[in-house]
Structure formats: structure tokens, C-alpha cells
Amino acid sequence: MNELPDISTLLGPLGFSLDTLQPYISGERYLMSGGKLVLAGTEIENGTKVIIKASRNKDGKKEIEAEKRSRDLMRSLSFANKKILIPDELYYGEEGGYIILITRFISQEKVFVAHTIEEQFFIALSAFEAQESFHATTYEHLRAVKDVFPVISSSGYLKEFVRLKDSVLRAHPNESLRSTLERAEKFIAGNSIAIDRYGNFLTHTDFVPHNFRITEHSLFMLDCVPNYATVHFGNKYEGWARFLNYMLIHSPELERLLCKYVLDSRGEDEYLSLRLMRAYKIAFLLDYYARSLAKTAGDLHALTLARIEYWHEALTAILEDRPISKEVTERYVATRDSLRSEEEKIRQREFAIA
């Protein structure tokens, strides 16, 4: 965190200051962050809370520059029927070797899972339908977005899954996990038509509560980075998949309701596409935690192993098209809570019921 004094000095003449507490650069979420700092700050003139993204690192700069381009394009796309809400931009530029992007902080009265199940359902469905309105159906549409957003087809999904599978097994050789990942690879490879049939949709690939805010029943997306990490054009259920996998732990009833909605209201083919994307997205979690093993020790290492075991079981359930057992999830949550640091427990209260 030795960069903070330098960044603070740069922010002053721009009319902003850093807050004393910096929740985005602590806890587990910062473990594998790249070269970009996400900081809490204040607009000096009026006390408005802001989010500051800053980097002097080559990759971090590229990420912030890409987010700026994607924000500008999303506001201007003519083929979308609905607007995706994103926080107002207050400053963008280069100062002292840093690329800096400052946006308005979006407060929320309560975290997503503190809403009633009915409210959660309609908020989530509205957000997904807003993303689905960004559908590149013609050559002109694709030409408008391809220079800013990647466009991913079934072959791209399969290639990325194989990369993730190989990375997981290098970091965590395990024959049972290998067998399950190979089953998932065959599942994805054998259903390319189901993936491409619902392709060329804008999708927020990391659509979970710490990446959005709810205020007055409106949903704001916080990260709009056009790469495999956040935003691209691909299968419309990729964002759904990340969200539903997250809700397996944080709101199991909502997970069941949304799955039932897709199957009952959209049909078996779209439900298959959702299952394919859920298997694909679990590979990202397994890879993240497998690579974390070498960087962790003690309780955090034990927690990382428990996470790999849980997501292995979740992947098996998706492949077999069955619910993960309530007992498996409850056992994992109890293990997680017993092994988490106090600092991380405090940080998590921003996103989930403590």
C-alpha cells in the first residue's frame, strides 16, 4: 500500500481525497488482485463519496483504459432497448504516471440478499433482461462492438475451459477432480449448438453482489471491463451462470427459483445453455482457488481446499442436473465461517448478511 501517499498527492489538485478506511484493498479479495488499485475517496467540494481506480502498472493501465472505452460505448449503442445503469464518471485522465478513473459511489440501504426473495428475483431478472437487450444480431452491430468488446463463440468457450482445466490440475493434481473436469469438457464440446444459439449477447461475466449496487430498486453495474473478467459479448447465460453459482451459497432459494423460471418459461434448450455456462463458470472458481493454494497458509489454506472441494461437488451436481445437497452447502458454510479471518468477516458485511 506504499502507493497510497503518491495517489493521495495526485488527487488533491483534482478535488478529491482518499478515505482513511480502504475496504477494497484488504481481505481475501485483494489476494490475487492485479496492478490496479480500487480505492474509496471523497469529492472535497461537496463530500460526495467516490470510487477511484488507479494504476501505474502496464496491465492495470490497460484495464482502466478498456473500462473507459466500454463505459462510453455502452452509453451509445443504438441497438439496445434498455439502459444498463453505470455510475457517473467524475474524472478520467493521466496524472503522475497513473491512469485514474473516478466514479460516483453508489450507496445502498441494504445488501442484495437482505431483500425479500420476491424482490431478489425481480431485481435479478430485470438486470439480466437489460443485458439481453444488448444483442448484436447483425454484422453492423458486431462491427460496432468488436473493437471494444471481445465476442466469444462456442469454440472460444471450449478453448478457455480447456485452459482452465489444465491450470487447475497443474496447481492441484487430483484424479477425482480430473475426471469431473474431463466430463465437463465433453459436456461443453458436445453442445456447441446450444451455446451459439444464444450467442452475441452482452454479458457481465462476474455478476455478483460485490460488482453491483441497488438503490431505489435500480441496479448499477460497478465494473465494465471488456475482457474475459467482466464484460463481453457471448452466451446470454454466462452472467446468469456466475450469479446462480454464487447464490448456491448466499441465497439457495433464489437459485432454485431462477433455475425453475428458465426451465419453465424459456424451455429445455435455454436451460441446457444455462447448465453449460454454469459448468464453464465453475472452472474459473476452481482455477482461482487452485492457484491460490501456493499463496496461502494456515486457516486460509485450509479454507481454499474446502472451497475446491465444494465447487467440485457443485460441478458434479450441474453435470448430473441435480441440486447440490443442502447438507453439503451447510457444511461448507460452517467450515468457511470457522476459518475466515476477522478482517474478512467485517469486509464481507458489505455484500452479505453477517
KACOR-V978468 format. One record per residue. PSI is psi as a letter, one per 20 degrees, with the letter a starting at -180 (none if undefined). Layout:
# KACOR-V978468
<<PSI> <PSI>>
This chain:
# KACOR-V978468
<<j> <i> <i> <g> <h> <g> <g> <g> <h> <h> <h> <g> <i> <i> <k> <q> <q> <q> <q> <g> <p> <n> <i> <i> <k> <r> <a> <h> <h> <i> <g> <k> <q> <b> <j> <p> <p> <o> <q> <p> <a> <q> <o> <g> <h> <j> <j> <p> <p> <r> <p> <p> <p> <q> <q> <i> <q> <g> <h> <g> <g> <h> <g> <g> <g> <h> <g> <g> <g> <h> <g> <g> <g> <h> <i> <i> <p> <i> <j> <p> <h> <q> <p> <p> <p> <q> <q> <p> <p> <h> <q> <p> <a> <p> <p> <k> <i> <p> <p> <p> <p> <p> <q> <p> <p> <o> <r> <q> <h> <q> <r> <g> <i> <i> <q> <q> <g> <g> <g> <g> <g> <h> <g> <g> <g> <g> <g> <h> <h> <g> <g> <i> <i> <n> <o> <n> <i> <r> <h> <h> <g> <h> <h> <h> <h> <h> <i> <g> <p> <q> <o> <p> <a> <h> <h> <g> <g> <g> <g> <h> <g> <g> <g> <g> <g> <h> <g> <g> <h> <g> <h> <m> <p> <p> <h> <g> <h> <g> <g> <g> <h> <h> <g> <h> <g> <h> <g> <g> <h> <i> <l> <h> <g> <h> <g> <h> <h> <l> <r> <k> <q> <p> <p> <o> <i> <l> <n> <r> <h> <i> <j> <r> <q> <p> <p> <l> <j> <q> <p> <p> <p> <h> <p> <l> <p> <m> <a> <i> <h> <f> <p> <r> <p> <b> <p> <i> <j> <g> <g> <g> <g> <g> <g> <h> <g> <g> <i> <h> <g> <h> <m> <h> <g> <g> <g> <g> <g> <h> <g> <h> <g> <g> <g> <h> <h> <i> <r> <h> <g> <h> <h> <g> <h> <g> <g> <g> <h> <g> <g> <g> <h> <h> <h> <g> <g> <g> <g> <g> <h> <g> <h> <h> <g> <i> <j> <r> <r> <c> <h> <h> <g> <h> <h> <g> <g> <h> <g> <g> <g> <g> <h> <g> <h> <g> <g> <g> <g> <g> <h> <j> <l> <q> <q> <q> <q> <h> <h> <g> <g> <h> <g> <g> <g> <g> <g> <g> <h> <h> <i> <q> <q> <h> <g> <h> <g> <g> <h> <i> <i> <h> <h> <r> <p> <none>>
